Amino acid sequence: MPSVRRGRIALGLVCALLAGREGPASRAQAPSTSSPASGALQRAITLVETRGDCRGALPELDIAARSTDAAVAPRALLLRGQCLERLGRPADARAAYDGLVTRFPTHPLTRQARRRAQVLAAPTKGAIAAPSLTLRRLDVGDAVHSGSLSGDGRYVAFHDSDSVPFRRDLLTGRAEKLTLGGETDGTRAEVLLLSRDGQQLAFMWEVDGRSELRLAPAVNGGAAVTLVPAGAWQAIRPVAWTPDGSTILVITTDFEFRLALQAVAVRARRLDRLAGLGFVDPFHVSLSPDGRQVLFDHANGSGPRDIVLLDLASRRLTPLVTHAANDVMPVFLPDGRSFLFASDRLGPLSLWRHPLGEDSANESTLVRRDIGRIWAVGMTPAGVFVHGLQTGMVDVHTVRLGDDGRLAEQARPVSATFAGYNQAPDWSPDGESLVYASTRGATIGGVGSRALVIRDRSTGHERLLYPDMLFFNAPRWSPDGTRILVKGRLASTNKWGEYIVDARTGAVTPVVVASQLMDETELGPHQWVPGREAILLARYGKGLVEVDLATGAEKTLVPLEPGVNITAPRGCAYAPDGRTLAWSTVERSAGRGNETVLRVREPGGSVRELLRSVGPEWLMLMDWAPDGQAVYVVRHFAARSGALPARAELWRVPIDGSAPSDMGLSAPSLRAVSVHPDGRRIAYVTGFPTWEIWALEGLK
């Protein structure tokens, strides 16, 4: 069931897996979907894109790679190589790439395979010998989006897929629910920081939309102590604990959205400002083993991130690693004389090592190339780097519809470039372009990390815009096709809101901006109003409003009762004529649990219910049919057996009340469906990012 809650502060970085470009040449030689090799390739793509299951995909890729079909084997060989890289088998990956280069020297994918083979074959100057490093997955689950490591390296604290906070013992494998001082709603504990011995937990607690810092026993009960009460700061995030347990380092956000690194004395409950951070939130903060120095990544404005050292005694800041690339997530090694950091200076994110002290002016040395998109959890005293790794993929697909309105062909990924990191498609009003958001940088946040991709439908040419934003999503075209509405965070102010991006220049104009962090989750799905200079916006907790772009005035169209929310990501939309309004909501019904309801409001103001789902089944509005006579919804159904995931299907729902019809498109994570203006093709998203906790051993 969809839910609306504050997003936890977490960082993630992702590896790319190619599903293959489908241009005019490759379409001409597309194989029959009934061939064993083609079927094996499609099953492998499904495993990788929807589950991140590279290991399970390998047998299918082996079958497909043996084919002589030029529309199947090259894609299989490339995907096989990338899966093997992800599984830590570089020699086998290189063999797969070499096989593609040798067998299909003129294929469009050969260039990428040749480049990856060269990267794997290149010597790594100053690198730690590969045999000394071991990468293994920790048994924590695949839905871990944030977490911390105790100073002794024994425990990991994290939220599971249901937002329940746990502490797992890495020695015994035992997982215990964190007690949070007797509180029961774990979703309100947004950041979890374990003490050195793992027995105490500092966490940020939400109180009426504000945040306070609390301290409590990790799992043995006992009351929580409020170290910093709510009200002084919009957010206060614990990031590091001194070795003696006397002080907790925190990142605070004031009411101007400026950030600062501060120290909280546990006994005195007093804040001490250490350094101002402007509007740039560090991806990771690391305290030295002796508790005297702090490392973090920082940027000046929209520039690349560098590694900075803060001496706690003198409060002196010293840049240690400066580069044109992004250098992020520094972590002290156990000896305190060097540290690890991640950098995109080689393209994909790689791990580097840099000395401290008298040798700090020396060059950094490469430790491990292409580690995928990660977020740092911590370093154990034994020299084990614990980190989160995104393994699941999300991508945009397109498919043509037949005269009967059902799928007329096999769906295809929209682009071979950065496959696995594309989302939120929207067709332009003239149908000639498709815009989508694509993660292009090595980091998931920060200016330049995400691009607006405008893809020409006829030629496949892609034009990229990089708005001056730390993050954005949900692009929607303006009626005249000159602007794109997005939701995100502006770099110059660190403020979340609704912004308009010029489709030619990438210039950003604010429309609706949240004045406080507590207001950010109020902004829901959005859409341009057809034929008017206005946007339709769902305000969670209030209703559907129309915002006049000339005056900024808001008019409530549909008020919603408390507890009733619009479904994400496209839960409200005007019909093409701009007169009939449709929306889908999540509602709680006495004795029946959650329900989702699809409704329309006629031009005269009357409201009718079109469809309702109850219990484990739910629905989400996606888009209108171009003729305005029907809407498209995604319906989620319970799994047919315990071994199968719940399925999501695309349905067409006529607004005259006649029976809905199945479109023939089904995927476990189908969403963000955009219908082409001619009604003959759609774009949509499948896949979800899944996260795992991994350990890189042998660094000490």
C-alpha positions in Angstrom: 0.0 0.0 0.0 1.4 3.4 -0.9 2.2 5.7 2.1 3.2 9.3 2.6 6.0 10.0 5.1 9.1 12.0 5.4 12.0 10.5 3.4 14.9 9.4 5.5 18.3 11.1 5.0 20.3 8.6 3.0 22.7 8.6 0.2 22.9 6.1 -2.5 25.1 5.6 -5.6 24.3 3.0 -8.3 26.1 0.7 -11.0 24.9 0.7 -14.6 23.7 -2.4 -16.5 22.9 -2.1 -20.2 19.7 -3.5 -21.6 20.5 -2.5 -25.1 19.6 0.3 -27.5 16.7 -0.3 -29.8 17.4 2.0 -32.8 16.1 1.5 -36.3 18.9 -0.8 -37.3 18.5 -3.1 -34.3 14.7 -3.1 -34.7 15.1 -4.5 -38.2 16.9 -7.5 -36.9 14.9 -8.0 -33.7 14.4 -11.7 -33.0 11.2 -13.5 -32.5 10.3 -13.5 -28.9 9.6 -17.2 -29.1 13.2 -18.1 -29.8 14.9 -19.7 -26.8 17.8 -17.2 -26.9 15.6 -14.2 -27.0 13.4 -15.5 -24.2 16.5 -16.2 -22.1 17.7 -12.6 -22.6 14.4 -11.1 -21.7 14.2 -13.2 -18.5 17.8 -12.1 -17.6 16.8 -8.4 -18.1 13.8 -8.9 -15.9 15.9 -10.4 -13.2 18.4 -7.6 -13.3 16.0 -4.7 -13.6 13.3 -5.8 -11.2 15.3 -7.7 -8.6 18.9 -6.7 -9.1 19.6 -10.5 -9.3 22.8 -10.6 -11.3 23.7 -14.1 -10.1 20.3 -15.5 -11.1 20.6 -13.9 -14.5 23.9 -15.5 -15.5 22.5 -18.9 -16.6 20.0 -17.1 -18.8 22.7 -14.9 -20.2 24.9 -17.9 -21.0 22.1 -19.3 -23.2 21.5 -16.0 -24.9 25.2 -15.3 -25.5 25.6 -18.6 -27.4 23.1 -17.4 -30.0 24.2 -16.3 -33.5 21.4 -13.7 -33.6 23.0 -10.2 -33.7 20.0 -8.7 -31.9 20.5 -11.1 -29.0 24.0 -12.2 -28.4 25.7 -8.8 -28.2 23.3 -7.5 -25.6 23.7 -10.8 -23.6 27.5 -10.6 -23.7 27.5 -7.0 -22.6 25.0 -7.5 -19.8 26.9 -10.7 -18.8 30.1 -8.7 -18.4 28.5 -6.1 -16.3 26.8 -8.7 -14.1 30.2 -10.4 -13.6 31.8 -7.1 -12.7 29.1 -6.5 -10.1 29.7 -10.0 -8.6 33.5 -9.2 -8.3 34.7 -11.4 -11.1 36.7 -9.0 -13.3 38.6 -11.6 -15.3 35.4 -13.3 -16.4 33.8 -10.0 -17.1 36.7 -9.0 -19.4 36.3 -12.4 -21.2 32.6 -11.6 -21.9 33.5 -8.1 -23.2 36.3 -9.6 -25.4 33.9 -12.1 -26.7 31.5 -9.4 -27.9 34.4 -7.5 -29.5 35.7 -10.6 -31.3 32.3 -12.0 -32.5 30.6 -8.7 -33.4 33.3 -6.2 -34.3 30.9 -3.8 -36.0 28.0 -3.9 -33.6 27.0 -0.6 -31.9 27.6 -2.1 -28.5 31.1 -3.2 -29.3 32.6 0.2 -28.5 31.3 0.1 -24.9 32.5 -3.5 -24.5 36.0 -2.6 -25.7 36.2 0.3 -23.3 35.2 -1.8 -20.3 37.7 -4.5 -21.3 40.4 -1.9 -21.5 39.5 -0.5 -18.1 39.7 -4.0 -16.5 43.0 -4.7 -18.2 44.6 -1.4 -17.3 47.2 -1.4 -14.4 46.2 0.5 -11.3 49.0 2.7 -10.3 49.7 2.6 -6.6 46.7 0.2 -6.0 46.5 -2.3 -3.2 47.1 -5.8 -4.6 43.7 -7.2 -5.6 44.2 -10.6 -3.9 44.4 -8.8 -0.5 40.9 -7.4 -0.8 37.7 -9.4 -0.3 34.2 -8.2 -0.9 31.3 -9.9 0.7 27.6 -9.3 1.3 26.4 -9.0 4.9 23.1 -10.6 5.8 21.2 -7.5 6.6 18.5 -7.5 3.8 18.0 -5.8 0.5 15.9 -2.8 1.6 18.4 -0.9 3.8 18.5 2.7 2.8 20.4 4.1 5.8 22.4 2.9 8.8 25.3 3.1 11.1 28.1 0.9 12.4 29.2 0.7 16.0 32.7 1.8 16.7 33.8 -1.7 17.6 32.5 -2.9 14.2 30.2 -5.5 15.7 26.7 -4.0 15.2 24.8 -2.3 12.4 21.7 -0.2 13.0 19.2 0.2 10.2 15.6 0.5 9.1 14.1 -2.5 7.3 11.7 -2.3 4.3 8.8 -1.6 6.7 10.7 1.3 8.4 11.1 -0.8 11.5 14.5 0.0 13.2 16.8 -2.9 14.0 20.3 -3.6 15.3 22.0 -6.6 13.8 25.0 -8.4 15.5 27.4 -9.1 12.7 29.1 -11.8 14.7 26.1 -13.9 15.6 23.7 -12.7 12.9 21.0 -12.0 15.5 18.7 -9.0 14.7 16.9 -7.1 17.5 14.3 -4.4 17.3 15.6 -1.1 18.6 13.5 0.1 21.5 13.9 3.9 21.0 13.3 4.6 24.6 9.9 2.9 24.6 8.6 4.7 21.4 6.6 2.5 19.0 6.6 4.4 15.8 10.0 3.7 14.3 9.4 5.8 11.2 9.8 9.0 13.4 13.4 8.0 14.2 15.0 9.1 10.9 18.7 8.7 11.6 20.2 6.0 13.8 23.8 6.4 15.3 25.2 3.6 17.5 27.8 4.2 20.2 31.2 2.6 20.1 30.0 -0.5 21.9 26.6 -0.6 20.2 24.7 -0.4 23.4 23.5 3.3 23.1 21.6 4.9 20.2 21.5 8.5 19.3 18.7 9.4 16.8 16.8 12.2 15.3 13.2 12.2 16.4 10.3 13.9 14.7 8.1 16.0 16.9 5.2 17.8 15.2 7.2 18.2 12.0 10.4 19.4 13.8 13.4 17.4 14.9 15.1 16.8 18.2 18.1 14.7 19.2 17.5 11.8 21.6 19.7 9.2 23.3 18.4 5.8 24.5 19.6 2.3 25.2 19.7 0.4 21.9 17.7 -2.7 22.8 17.3 -3.2 26.5 14.5 -0.7 27.1 14.9 2.3 29.3 13.7 5.8 28.8 15.1 8.1 26.1 16.9 11.3 27.0 16.4 14.5 24.9 19.8 16.0 24.3 18.6 18.8 22.0 14.9 19.7 22.1 12.7 20.4 19.1 12.3 24.0 18.0 15.9 25.3 17.8 16.6 23.6 14.5 14.7 22.4 11.5 16.8 19.2 11.6 19.6 17.8 13.8 21.2 14.7 12.4 23.8 12.7 14.4 26.8 11.7 12.3 29.6 10.6 14.6 30.3 9.6 18.2 33.6 10.3 20.0 35.5 7.2 21.2 34.9 8.0 24.9 31.1 8.5 24.3 31.1 12.0 25.7 30.3 13.9 22.5 28.1 13.4 19.5 28.8 15.3 16.3 25.7 16.5 14.5 24.7 18.3 11.3 22.1 21.0 12.0 19.8 22.8 9.6 18.6 26.3 10.6 15.4 28.1 9.5 17.3 29.7 6.6 18.3 26.1 5.4 21.9 26.7 6.3 23.9 23.8 7.6 26.5 23.5 10.3 28.7 20.9 11.9 28.3 21.0 15.7 29.2 19.0 18.8 26.7 18.0 21.5 28.1 17.3 25.0 26.1 14.3 26.2 26.2 15.2 29.9 25.9 19.0 29.6 23.5 18.7 26.7 25.2 21.7 25.1 25.8 22.5 21.5 29.2 23.8 20.3 29.4 25.1 16.7 32.5 23.6 14.9 32.1 24.8 11.2 29.5 26.4 8.9 28.7 24.3 5.8 26.5 26.8 3.9 23.9 25.0 1.9 26.0 21.8 1.3 25.3 18.7 3.3 28.2 16.3 3.6 27.7 12.9 2.2 29.7 11.4 5.1 31.4 12.6 8.3 34.2 10.5 9.8 35.9 11.0 13.2 39.5 9.9 13.7 40.2 7.0 16.0 41.7 9.3 18.6 38.7 11.7 18.4 40.8 14.7 17.5 40.1 15.2 13.8 37.0 15.2 11.5 36.9 14.4 7.8 34.0 15.3 5.5 33.2 16.2 1.9 32.2 19.7 0.9 31.7 21.9 -2.1 31.8 25.6 -2.8 28.4 26.4 -4.3 27.8 24.3 -7.4 31.4 23.1 -7.7 32.7 19.6 -7.2 33.1 18.1 -3.8 36.5 17.9 -2.1 37.7 16.3 1.1 38.2 18.6 4.1 39.9 18.0 7.5 38.8 19.8 10.6 41.1 19.9 13.7 38.7 19.9 16.7 41.2 21.7 19.0 42.0 24.6 16.7 38.8 24.5 14.6 41.1 24.9 11.6 39.8 23.6 8.3 42.3 22.2 5.8 41.5 21.0 2.3 43.2 17.6 1.8 41.9 16.3 -1.5 41.0 18.8 -4.3 40.2 17.7 -7.8 38.0 18.7 -10.7 36.1 15.5 -10.0 33.8 14.7 -7.0 35.7 13.3 -4.0 33.2 12.1 -1.4 32.5 10.0 1.7 35.9 10.0 3.5 36.4 7.3 6.1 39.4 7.1 8.5 41.4 3.9 8.4 42.1 2.2 11.8 45.6 3.6 12.1 44.4 7.2 11.8 47.3 7.9 9.4 45.3 7.6 6.2 41.7 7.5 4.9 39.5 6.1 2.2 37.3 8.2 -0.1 35.2 7.6 -3.2 35.8 9.6 -6.4 34.4 9.7 -9.9 37.7 11.0 -11.4 38.0 7.7 -13.4 34.3 7.9 -14.5 32.6 5.2 -12.4 32.9 5.7 -8.7 36.2 4.2 -7.4 37.8 3.9 -3.9 41.0 5.8 -3.2 43.4 6.0 -0.3 45.1 9.3 0.9 47.8 9.8 3.6 47.6 12.2 6.5 50.3 14.0 8.5 53.6 14.7 6.7 52.6 12.7 3.7 49.2 14.4 3.2 50.6 16.3 0.2 51.3 13.0 -1.6 49.0 11.8 -4.4 46.0 9.6 -3.6 46.4 5.9 -4.6 43.7 3.8 -6.2 42.3 1.0 -4.0 39.4 -0.5 -6.0 38.1 0.6 -9.4 34.3 0.9 -10.1 32.7 0.0 -6.8 29.2 0.9 -7.9 27.0 3.5 -6.3 27.5 3.3 -2.6 27.0 5.1 0.7 29.5 4.8 3.5 28.4 3.1 6.7 31.8 3.0 8.5 35.1 1.3 9.2 35.7 -1.5 11.7 38.9 -1.6 13.9 40.0 -4.5 11.8 40.0 -2.4 8.6 36.8 -3.6 7.1 34.9 -0.9 5.0 31.2 -1.4 5.5 29.0 0.3 2.9 25.6 0.2 1.4 25.4 -0.8 -2.3 22.4 -0.2 -4.6 21.8 -3.4 -6.5 18.3 -2.9 -7.9 17.6 -1.0 -11.1 14.9 1.4 -12.3 14.4 2.2 -16.0 12.1 3.8 -18.6 10.5 1.6 -21.3 8.3 2.3 -24.3 5.8 0.1 -26.1 3.4 0.5 -29.0 -0.3 -0.2 -28.6 -2.4 -2.0 -31.2 -5.8 -1.1 -32.6 -7.5 -2.9 -29.7 -5.6 -0.8 -27.2 -3.4 -3.6 -25.9 0.3 -4.1 -26.3 1.3 -4.7 -29.9 5.0 -5.4 -29.4 7.6 -6.3 -26.8 8.5 -3.3 -24.6 11.9 -1.8 -25.0 14.2 0.2 -22.8 14.1 3.8 -23.9 17.9 4.2 -24.0 21.0 2.1 -23.8 22.8 5.0 -22.1 22.9 4.8 -18.3 20.4 2.0 -18.4 19.1 1.2 -15.0 19.1 4.9 -13.8 16.3 6.5 -15.8 12.9 7.3 -14.5 9.8 9.6 -14.6 9.0 9.8 -18.4 6.6 12.3 -19.9 5.7 12.8 -23.6 5.8 16.3 -25.0 2.4 17.8 -26.2 3.4 17.3 -29.9 4.5 13.7 -29.2 7.9 14.3 -30.8 10.0 14.2 -27.6 10.1 12.2 -24.4 11.6 13.8 -21.3 12.9 11.7 -18.3 15.2 12.1 -15.3 18.5 10.2 -15.5 21.1 9.8 -12.8 24.3 10.6 -14.7 26.8 11.5 -12.0 28.7 9.2 -9.7 26.7 10.6 -6.7 22.9 10.6 -6.5 22.8 14.1 -5.0 24.5 17.4 -5.9 24.6 19.7 -8.9 25.2 17.7 -12.1 24.3 14.3 -10.6 21.0 14.2 -12.4 20.1 15.2 -16.0 16.9 16.0 -17.7 17.0 14.0 -20.9 15.0 15.1 -23.9 14.9 12.3 -26.4 13.7 12.8 -30.0 11.2 10.0 -30.8 12.1 9.8 -34.5 15.9 9.9 -34.4 16.7 8.7 -30.9 18.9 11.7 -30.3 19.2 12.8 -26.7 19.7 16.3 -25.5 20.7 16.8 -21.8 19.9 19.6 -19.5 21.7 20.0 -16.1 19.6 22.4 -14.0 21.3 24.1 -11.0 19.6 21.8 -8.6 20.8 19.4 -5.9 18.1 16.9 -6.8 14.9 16.8 -8.9 12.3 14.4 -10.2 8.9 14.1 -11.8 9.4 16.2 -15.0 6.2 17.3 -16.8 6.0 19.2 -20.0 4.2 22.6 -20.3 1.4 22.8 -22.8 3.5 24.8 -25.3 6.4 22.4 -25.0 8.9 25.1 -24.0 9.2 24.4 -20.2 9.4 21.5 -17.9 7.9 21.4 -14.4 10.0 19.5 -11.8 10.0 18.9 -8.1 13.3 19.2 -6.3 15.9 21.1 -4.3 17.5 24.3 -5.6 21.3 24.5 -5.2 21.5 28.2 -4.3 19.0 28.1 -1.5 18.8 24.4 -0.4 15.0 24.7 -0.6 12.6 22.0 -1.8 9.7 22.9 -4.1 8.1 23.1 -7.5 10.4 24.6 -10.2 10.1 25.3 -13.9 13.1 24.4 -16.1 13.5 26.1 -19.5 13.6 23.3 -22.0 16.2 25.1 -24.2 18.6 26.7 -21.6 18.0 24.7 -18.4 17.4 27.9 -16.4 15.4 27.3 -13.3 12.4 29.4 -12.0 10.7 28.8 -8.6 7.0 28.3 -8.5 6.1 26.9 -5.1 8.8 26.7 -2.4 8.6 25.0 1.0 9.5 27.5 3.7 10.4 24.8 6.2 11.6 21.2 6.1 8.3 20.2 7.8 6.5 21.6 4.7 8.4 19.6 2.1 6.3 16.5 2.3 3.2 18.5 1.7 4.1 18.8 -2.0 2.7 15.8 -3.9 2.1 15.0 -7.6 1.8 17.8 -10.1 0.8 18.6 -13.7 0.5 21.6 -16.0 -3.1 22.7 -16.5 -3.9 22.2 -20.2 -4.5 25.5 -22.0 -3.7 27.7 -18.9 -0.6 29.3 -17.3 -1.2 27.3 -14.1 -0.2 24.0 -12.5 -2.2 21.4 -10.7 -0.6 20.4 -7.4 -1.5 17.9 -4.7 -0.9 19.3 -1.2 -0.8 16.4 1.2 -3.1 17.0 4.2 -5.0 19.7 2.3 -6.2 18.8 -1.2 -5.8 19.5 -4.9 -5.0 23.1 -5.7 -4.4 25.1 -8.9 -1.5 27.6 -8.8 -1.7 30.6 -11.1 1.8 31.1 -12.5 1.3 34.8 -13.1 0.1 35.7 -9.6 1.1 32.7 -7.5 -2.4 32.6 -6.1 -3.7 29.1 -5.1 -7.3 27.9 -5.6 -8.5 24.8 -3.8 -10.2 22.5 -6.3 -10.8 19.4 -4.2 -10.4 19.5 -0.4 -9.3 16.3 1.2 -10.0 15.1 4.7 -7.2 14.4 7.1 -5.7 11.0 6.4 -6.7 11.0 2.8 -3.8 11.5 0.4 -3.2 11.5 -3.4 -1.3 8.5 -4.7 2.2 9.0 -6.0 3.8 9.6 -8.5 1.0 10.7 -10.9 -2.1 10.6 -8.9 -3.9 13.7 -10.3 -4.5 14.9 -13.8 -6.7 17.1 -15.9 -8.2 15.6 -19.1 -6.7 17.0 -22.3 -9.5 19.6 -22.6 -8.5 21.0 -19.1 -12.1 20.6 -17.8 -12.5 17.2 -16.3 -10.3 16.3 -13.3 -9.3 12.8 -12.2 -7.5 11.7 -9.1 -6.8 8.6 -6.9 -6.5 8.6 -3.2 -5.4 6.5 -0.3 -8.1 6.3 2.4 -8.6 4.5 5.6 -12.0 2.8 6.1 -13.3 1.6 9.5 -13.0 -2.2 9.7 -11.6 -2.5 6.1 -8.1 -1.1 6.4 -6.7 1.0 3.6 -8.6 1.6 0.4 -7.6 3.4 -2.8 -10.3 5.2 -4.8 -10.4 6.6 -8.3 -12.7 9.6 -8.9 -13.5 12.2 -11.5 -14.9 15.7 -11.3 -17.1 16.8 -14.2 -16.9 20.3 -15.7 -20.1 21.1 -13.8 -18.5 20.2 -10.4 -20.2 16.8 -9.8 -17.8 14.1 -8.5 -18.2 10.4 -9.4 -16.3 7.3 -8.2 -15.0 5.1 -11.0 -13.1 2.4 -9.2 -12.2 1.2 -5.7 -9.6 -1.3 -4.3 -9.7 -2.7 -0.8 -7.1 -4.4 1.4 -4.0 -5.7 -0.1 -5.1 -4.6 -3.6 -4.6 -0.9 -4.6 -4.6 1.3 -7.6 -2.9 4.5 -8.8 -4.0 7.0 -11.5 -1.4 7.4 -14.3 -2.7 9.4 -17.2 -5.7 10.3 -19.5 -6.4 8.8 -22.9 -6.0 11.5 -25.5 -9.7 11.5 -26.4 -10.6 12.3 -22.8 -13.0 9.3 -22.6 -10.9 7.1 -20.3 -8.0 7.1 -17.8 -5.2 4.7 -17.3 -4.5 3.2 -13.9 -2.0 0.8 -12.4 -3.7 -1.9 -10.3 -1.7 -3.8 -7.8 -2.9 -7.3 -7.0 -1.9 -9.7 -4.2 0.5 -12.4 -5.1 -1.1 -15.6 -6.3 1.3 -17.7 -4.1 3.8 -16.9 -1.4 6.7 -17.5 -3.8 5.6 -14.8 -6.3 5.7 -11.0 -5.9 2.6 -9.0 -6.1 1.8 -8.0 -9.7 1.0 -4.6 -11.1 -1.1 -4.3 -14.2 -2.1 -1.4 -16.5 -5.8 -1.0 -17.0 -8.0 1.4 -19.0 -11.0 2.8 -17.1 -13.7 4.5 -19.2 -15.2 7.6 -17.4 -18.7 6.7 -18.6 -18.8 3.9 -16.0 -18.4 1.0 -18.3 -16.1 -1.9 -17.3 -12.3 -1.4 -17.0 -10.1 -3.4 -19.4 -6.7 -5.0 -18.9 -4.1 -3.5 -21.3 -1.9 -6.6 -21.2 1.1 -4.9 -19.5 2.2 -6.3 -16.1 5.4 -5.9 -14.0 6.1 -6.1 -10.2 6.9 -2.4 -10.0 5.0 -0.8 -12.9 4.5 2.9 -12.5 4.9 6.5 -13.9 2.9 5.7 -17.1 2.7 8.5 -19.7 0.4 8.1 -22.7 1.6 9.5 -26.1 -0.7 12.2 -27.6 -1.6 9.8 -30.5 -2.8 7.1 -28.0 -0.7 4.5 -29.8 2.3 4.2 -27.5 3.1 4.6 -23.8 6.2 5.2 -21.7 6.5 3.7 -18.2 8.9 2.8 -15.4 9.8 -0.6 -13.9 12.2 -1.7 -11.3 13.0 -0.4 -7.8 16.4 0.4 -6.3 17.3 -2.2 -3.7 20.1 -1.8 -1.2 22.4 -4.3 0.4 25.2 -3.9 3.0 28.6 -5.1 1.9 32.0 -5.3 3.5 35.4 -4.7 1.8 38.0 -6.6 3.8 41.8 -6.4 3.8 42.4 -2.7 4.0 44.3 -2.5 7.3 
